[in-house]
Amino acid sequence: MSQSLSPLRKFVSPEIMFGAGCRHNVGNYAKTFGARKVLIVTDPGVIAAGWVADVEASLQAQAIDYCIYSAVSPNPRVEEVMLGADLYRENHCDVIVAVGGGSPMDCGKAIGIVVAHGRNILEFEGVDMLYMPSPPLILIPTTAGTSADVSQFVIISNQQERMKFSIVSKAAVPDVSLIDPETTLSMDPFLSACTGIDALVHAIEAFVSTGHGPLTDPHALEAMRLINGNLVQMIANPADVALREKIMLGSMQAGLAFSNAILGAVHAMSHSLGGFLDLPHGLCNAVLVEHVVAFNYNSAPERFKVIAETLGIDCRGLNHRQIRTRLVEHLIALKHTIGFHETLGLHGVSTSDIPFLSQHAMHDPCILTNPRESSQRDVEVVYGEAL
């Protein structure tokens, strides 16, 4: 039975522990899973920030052995996943703990997939391609935005083809997510802006997705309210843990929404762009968001009106054309306030690249749940507007 016709809805989520200091519980969880040796997946920046040392201390307190894999790029690559899986097997690990932003978390999820199936990660592109359970997976996010720690998405970069590919499966949902706002204290303002915009786009796209429903809508709306209301202040006051907690909660809610409702054209196009230029994912979303919202608005006007109201726009007496204009203006103003003035052209994209980007965007699973049915020509026009 097709998802779009059916009133049935499923909702998947890891076990979530939320709150300042909860990262220190990682040893208890690993012990619950019967861990003898843990593979910690992370990157050099997260190690430098000190968050991996906290994980090590927690594992040591439970007398659990571990090894560390930190050769993870900002957009994790196929070969990095395969090397991590080799390390897992060589060391006879039995639990994976990923600490970091979306990249180490996606890499950790992908390593689990490779270890479980014994095949190359490239073979699992697409929806519901996993048939073996991964090893126990505990994720500790150190950014507030990607929500890899609660989602059924894994995004990996294939640098040979200059493209990213998506793996979407309930089997990719982690077992445990330890969401600790303190870990976001090490984010610089640019990363805070990138991941904050990513989370806001997750919420907007989930709310208008053709897969939305009563189980996802409240999470999407609360995420928009929290992020729109606190992101600018958080970037201006980076040491305020209470603000960080609100953004982290918003990011988590957005993750629960999009993991279950899936996304839309912003993410399909952003994955294509990020693979092509190896740019930060949040930056790609920021460049595209208002163009896709304008493109999609008339396919879900009542839902976009609710989004506008949730973002604090007074819609009384306005028709949909005016609401669309106000919503686009609000998104642009928010972007500018947190320091985004980017266009695709500034990052070296030219008109001649657009067919390649659009072709790959059309193959991304996220395009399937976009509220407006899109042809490759539609996608080319939107990329062109963002140049």
C-alpha positions as CSV (number, residue, x, y, z in Angstrom):
1,M,0.0,0.0,0.0
2,S,1.5,3.4,-1.0
3,Q,2.5,5.7,1.8
4,S,0.8,8.7,0.3
5,L,-2.7,7.1,0.1
6,S,-2.6,5.4,3.4
7,P,-3.7,7.0,6.7
8,L,-1.4,4.6,8.5
9,R,1.7,6.3,9.9
10,K,4.9,4.8,11.5
11,F,7.3,6.7,13.8
12,V,10.8,5.6,14.5
13,S,13.1,7.0,17.1
14,P,16.2,5.9,19.1
15,E,16.1,5.8,22.9
16,I,16.9,9.5,23.7
17,M,18.6,11.0,26.7
18,F,18.5,14.8,26.6
19,G,20.2,17.3,28.9
20,A,23.5,18.9,30.0
21,G,26.1,16.3,31.0
22,C,24.2,13.2,29.6
23,R,27.3,12.3,27.4
24,H,28.9,10.9,30.6
25,N,26.3,8.1,30.5
26,V,27.9,6.5,27.4
27,G,29.8,3.9,29.5
28,N,26.6,2.7,31.2
29,Y,24.8,2.3,27.9
30,A,27.8,0.4,26.3
31,K,27.8,-1.9,29.3
32,T,24.1,-2.5,28.9
33,F,24.8,-3.7,25.3
34,G,27.4,-6.1,26.7
35,A,30.3,-4.2,25.1
36,R,33.7,-5.7,25.3
37,K,35.4,-3.3,22.9
38,V,33.9,-0.1,21.5
39,L,34.9,1.7,18.2
40,I,34.7,5.4,18.8
41,V,34.1,7.3,15.5
42,T,35.0,11.0,15.6
43,D,37.1,13.6,14.0
44,P,40.2,15.6,15.0
45,G,38.2,18.8,15.8
46,V,36.0,16.9,18.2
47,I,39.0,15.3,19.9
48,A,40.6,18.8,20.2
49,A,37.4,20.1,21.9
50,G,37.7,17.4,24.6
51,W,34.4,15.6,24.0
52,V,36.1,12.3,23.1
53,A,38.1,12.4,26.4
54,D,34.8,12.4,28.3
55,V,33.7,9.3,26.3
56,E,37.0,7.6,27.1
57,A,36.6,8.4,30.8
58,S,33.1,7.0,30.9
59,L,34.1,3.8,29.1
60,Q,37.2,3.4,31.4
61,A,35.0,3.8,34.5
62,Q,33.1,0.7,33.3
63,A,36.3,-1.1,32.4
64,I,35.3,-1.3,28.7
65,D,38.1,-1.4,26.1
66,Y,38.0,0.9,23.0
67,C,39.8,2.1,20.0
68,I,39.4,5.5,18.2
69,Y,38.8,6.1,14.5
70,S,39.1,9.8,13.6
71,A,39.9,9.9,9.9
72,V,36.6,11.4,9.0
73,S,36.2,14.3,6.5
74,P,33.6,17.1,6.9
75,N,31.6,15.2,4.3
76,P,32.4,11.5,5.1
77,R,33.7,9.5,2.2
78,V,33.2,6.0,1.0
79,E,36.8,5.0,1.6
80,E,36.7,6.4,5.2
81,V,33.7,4.3,5.9
82,M,35.4,1.2,4.6
83,L,38.6,1.9,6.6
84,G,36.6,2.3,9.7
85,A,34.8,-1.0,9.1
86,D,38.3,-2.7,8.7
87,L,39.4,-1.2,12.0
88,Y,36.2,-2.4,13.7
89,R,36.8,-6.0,12.5
90,E,40.5,-6.0,13.2
91,N,39.9,-5.0,16.8
92,H,37.0,-7.3,17.3
93,C,34.7,-4.4,18.3
94,D,31.1,-5.1,19.2
95,V,29.6,-1.6,19.8
96,I,30.0,1.7,17.9
97,V,30.0,5.1,19.6
98,A,30.0,8.1,17.3
99,V,30.8,11.5,18.7
100,G,30.6,14.7,16.6
101,G,28.6,16.5,14.0
102,G,26.7,14.9,11.1
103,S,29.9,13.6,9.5
104,P,31.3,11.3,12.3
105,M,27.7,10.2,13.1
106,D,26.9,9.3,9.5
107,C,30.3,7.6,9.2
108,G,29.6,5.6,12.4
109,K,26.2,4.6,11.1
110,A,27.7,3.6,7.7
111,I,30.5,1.6,9.4
112,G,27.8,-0.4,11.2
113,I,26.0,-1.1,7.9
114,V,29.2,-2.4,6.3
115,V,30.2,-4.5,9.3
116,A,26.7,-6.1,9.4
117,H,26.4,-6.9,5.7
118,G,30.1,-7.5,4.8
119,R,29.7,-5.4,1.6
120,N,30.7,-2.0,0.2
121,I,28.7,1.0,1.5
122,L,28.0,2.0,-2.1
123,E,25.7,-1.0,-2.5
124,F,23.1,0.4,0.0
125,E,22.1,3.6,-1.7
126,G,18.3,4.2,-1.7
127,V,15.4,3.4,0.5
128,D,15.0,0.3,2.6
129,M,18.1,-1.5,1.2
130,L,19.3,-2.8,4.6
131,Y,18.4,-6.3,5.7
132,M,20.8,-7.0,8.6
133,P,20.8,-5.3,12.0
134,S,23.8,-3.1,12.6
135,P,25.9,-3.5,15.8
136,P,24.6,-1.5,18.8
137,L,25.0,2.2,18.0
138,I,25.3,5.1,20.5
139,L,25.5,8.6,19.0
140,I,26.5,11.8,20.8
141,P,25.9,14.9,18.6
142,T,28.2,17.9,19.1
143,T,26.4,20.2,16.8
144,A,22.7,21.3,16.9
145,G,21.4,20.7,13.4
146,T,22.1,17.6,11.4
147,S,20.0,15.2,13.6
148,A,21.9,12.2,12.3
149,D,21.6,11.0,15.9
150,V,17.8,10.5,15.6
151,S,17.2,9.9,11.9
152,Q,17.0,7.0,9.5
153,F,19.2,8.8,7.0
154,V,22.9,8.2,6.3
155,I,24.6,10.6,3.8
156,I,27.9,9.6,2.3
157,S,30.1,11.4,-0.2
158,N,31.4,9.5,-3.3
159,Q,34.3,11.8,-4.3
160,Q,35.0,9.7,-7.4
161,E,31.6,10.7,-8.8
162,R,31.5,14.1,-7.1
163,M,28.2,13.3,-5.6
164,K,26.6,12.4,-2.3
165,F,24.2,9.5,-1.9
166,S,21.5,8.8,0.7
167,I,20.8,5.6,2.6
168,V,17.3,5.7,4.2
169,S,16.2,2.8,6.4
170,K,14.7,2.2,9.8
171,A,17.7,-0.1,10.3
172,A,19.9,3.0,10.3
173,V,18.2,4.6,13.3
174,P,20.7,4.5,16.2
175,D,19.9,2.5,19.4
176,V,20.7,5.4,21.7
177,S,21.1,9.1,21.3
178,L,22.8,11.1,24.1
179,I,21.9,14.7,23.3
180,D,24.0,17.0,25.5
181,P,23.7,20.8,24.8
182,E,27.1,21.3,26.5
183,T,28.9,19.7,23.6
184,T,27.8,22.5,21.3
185,L,29.8,25.0,23.2
186,S,32.8,24.2,21.0
187,M,30.9,25.2,17.8
188,D,32.2,28.4,16.1
189,P,29.6,30.9,14.9
190,F,29.7,29.7,11.2
191,L,29.1,26.1,12.3
192,S,26.3,27.3,14.6
193,A,24.7,29.1,11.7
194,C,25.1,26.2,9.2
195,T,23.6,23.6,11.6
196,G,20.9,26.0,12.8
197,I,19.7,26.6,9.2
198,D,19.9,22.9,8.5
199,A,17.6,22.2,11.4
200,L,15.1,24.9,10.4
201,V,15.0,23.5,6.9
202,H,14.5,20.0,8.3
203,A,11.4,21.3,10.1
204,I,10.0,23.3,7.2
205,E,10.5,20.5,4.7
206,A,9.0,17.8,7.0
207,F,5.9,20.0,7.6
208,V,5.1,20.3,3.9
209,S,6.4,16.9,2.9
210,T,3.9,14.5,1.3
211,G,4.8,12.1,4.1
212,H,3.8,14.5,6.9
213,G,1.2,13.5,9.4
214,P,-0.1,14.0,13.0
215,L,2.9,12.2,14.5
216,T,5.4,14.5,12.8
217,D,3.6,17.9,12.6
218,P,3.9,18.8,16.3
219,H,7.7,18.1,16.2
220,A,8.2,20.2,13.1
221,L,6.2,23.2,14.4
222,E,7.9,23.2,17.8
223,A,11.3,22.9,16.1
224,M,10.5,26.0,13.9
225,R,9.4,27.9,17.0
226,L,12.5,27.1,19.0
227,I,15.0,27.7,16.2
228,N,13.5,30.8,14.8
229,G,13.1,32.3,18.3
230,N,16.6,31.5,19.6
231,L,19.1,31.0,16.9
232,V,20.2,34.6,16.4
233,Q,20.5,35.1,20.2
234,M,22.5,31.9,20.6
235,I,25.0,32.9,17.9
236,A,25.4,36.3,19.6
237,N,25.7,34.7,23.1
238,P,27.8,31.5,22.4
239,A,28.4,30.7,26.1
240,D,24.7,30.7,27.1
241,V,23.9,27.0,27.7
242,A,20.2,27.7,28.2
243,L,20.0,29.1,24.6
244,R,22.0,26.2,23.4
245,E,19.6,23.8,25.1
246,K,16.7,25.4,23.2
247,I,18.4,25.1,19.8
248,M,19.5,21.5,20.6
249,L,15.9,20.6,21.5
250,G,14.7,22.3,18.3
251,S,17.2,20.4,16.3
252,M,16.1,17.1,17.9
253,Q,12.4,17.8,17.3
254,A,13.2,18.7,13.6
255,G,15.1,15.4,13.4
256,L,12.2,13.4,14.7
257,A,9.9,15.1,12.2
258,F,12.1,14.7,9.1
259,S,13.2,11.2,9.9
260,N,9.6,10.1,9.7
261,A,8.1,12.5,7.2
262,I,11.2,12.7,5.0
263,L,12.2,15.9,3.3
264,G,11.9,17.7,0.0
265,A,13.7,19.6,-2.8
266,V,16.0,21.7,-0.7
267,H,17.7,18.6,0.6
268,A,17.7,16.7,-2.7
269,M,19.4,19.8,-4.3
270,S,21.6,20.4,-1.3
271,H,22.9,16.8,-1.3
272,S,23.8,17.1,-5.0
273,L,25.5,20.5,-4.4
274,G,27.4,19.3,-1.4
275,G,28.7,16.3,-3.2
276,F,29.7,18.4,-6.2
277,L,31.6,21.1,-4.3
278,D,32.3,19.4,-1.0
279,L,30.7,22.3,0.9
280,P,29.1,22.3,4.4
281,H,25.6,20.8,4.1
282,G,24.0,23.7,6.1
283,L,25.5,26.3,3.8
284,C,24.0,24.4,0.8
285,N,20.6,24.5,2.4
286,A,21.0,28.2,3.2
287,V,21.7,29.1,-0.4
288,L,18.6,27.2,-1.7
289,V,15.9,27.5,1.0
290,E,14.0,30.6,0.0
291,H,14.1,29.6,-3.7
292,V,12.5,26.2,-3.0
293,V,10.0,27.7,-0.6
294,A,8.9,30.1,-3.3
295,F,8.7,27.3,-5.8
296,N,6.7,25.0,-3.5
297,Y,4.4,27.5,-1.9
298,N,1.3,27.2,-4.2
299,S,1.4,23.4,-3.8
300,A,0.7,23.6,0.0
301,P,-0.4,27.2,0.7
302,E,-2.3,26.5,3.9
303,R,0.6,24.6,5.4
304,F,3.1,27.3,4.3
305,K,0.7,29.9,6.0
306,V,1.0,27.9,9.3
307,I,4.8,27.9,8.8
308,A,4.7,31.7,8.4
309,E,2.6,32.2,11.5
310,T,4.9,29.8,13.5
311,L,7.9,32.0,12.4
312,G,6.1,35.0,13.9
313,I,4.7,36.5,10.7
314,D,1.3,38.3,11.1
315,C,-0.8,36.9,8.2
316,R,-4.1,38.6,9.1
317,G,-5.7,40.1,6.0
318,L,-2.9,38.8,3.7
319,N,-3.6,36.7,0.6
320,H,-1.3,33.8,-0.2
321,R,0.8,35.8,-2.7
322,Q,1.6,38.3,0.1
323,I,2.2,35.6,2.7
324,R,4.6,33.9,0.3
325,T,6.5,37.1,-0.2
326,R,6.7,37.8,3.6
327,L,7.8,34.2,4.3
328,V,10.6,34.4,1.7
329,E,11.7,37.8,3.1
330,H,11.7,36.5,6.6
331,L,14.0,33.5,5.6
332,I,16.4,35.9,3.8
333,A,16.5,38.3,6.7
334,L,17.2,35.4,9.2
335,K,20.0,34.2,6.9
336,H,21.5,37.6,6.7
337,T,21.3,38.2,10.4
338,I,23.4,35.0,11.1
339,G,25.9,35.9,8.4
340,F,24.8,34.1,5.2
341,H,25.0,36.2,2.1
342,E,26.0,33.3,-0.2
343,T,24.9,32.5,-3.7
344,L,25.9,29.5,-5.7
345,G,27.9,31.7,-8.1
346,L,30.1,32.8,-5.1
347,H,31.1,29.1,-4.7
348,G,32.1,28.6,-8.3
349,V,28.9,27.1,-9.6
350,S,28.2,28.1,-13.2
351,T,25.2,27.7,-15.5
352,S,26.9,24.8,-17.2
353,D,27.0,22.8,-14.0
354,I,23.3,23.0,-13.4
355,P,22.2,20.0,-15.6
356,F,24.7,17.7,-13.8
357,L,23.5,19.0,-10.3
358,S,19.8,18.7,-11.3
359,Q,20.2,15.2,-12.7
360,H,21.7,14.0,-9.4
361,A,19.0,15.9,-7.4
362,M,16.3,14.1,-9.3
363,H,17.7,10.7,-8.1
364,D,17.8,11.7,-4.4
365,P,15.0,10.1,-2.3
366,C,14.1,13.5,-0.8
367,I,12.7,14.7,-4.1
368,L,9.9,12.0,-3.9
369,T,8.2,13.7,-0.9
370,N,8.5,17.3,-2.1
371,P,5.0,18.8,-2.1
372,R,5.3,20.0,-5.7
373,E,6.1,17.4,-8.2
374,S,9.3,18.4,-9.9
375,S,10.8,17.7,-13.3
376,Q,14.5,18.1,-14.0
377,R,13.7,21.3,-15.7
378,D,12.0,22.7,-12.6
379,V,15.1,21.8,-10.5
380,E,17.3,23.5,-13.1
381,V,15.3,26.7,-12.9
382,V,15.5,26.8,-9.1
383,Y,19.3,26.2,-9.2
384,G,19.5,29.0,-11.7
385,E,17.6,31.4,-9.3
386,A,20.2,30.6,-6.6
387,L,23.2,31.4,-8.8
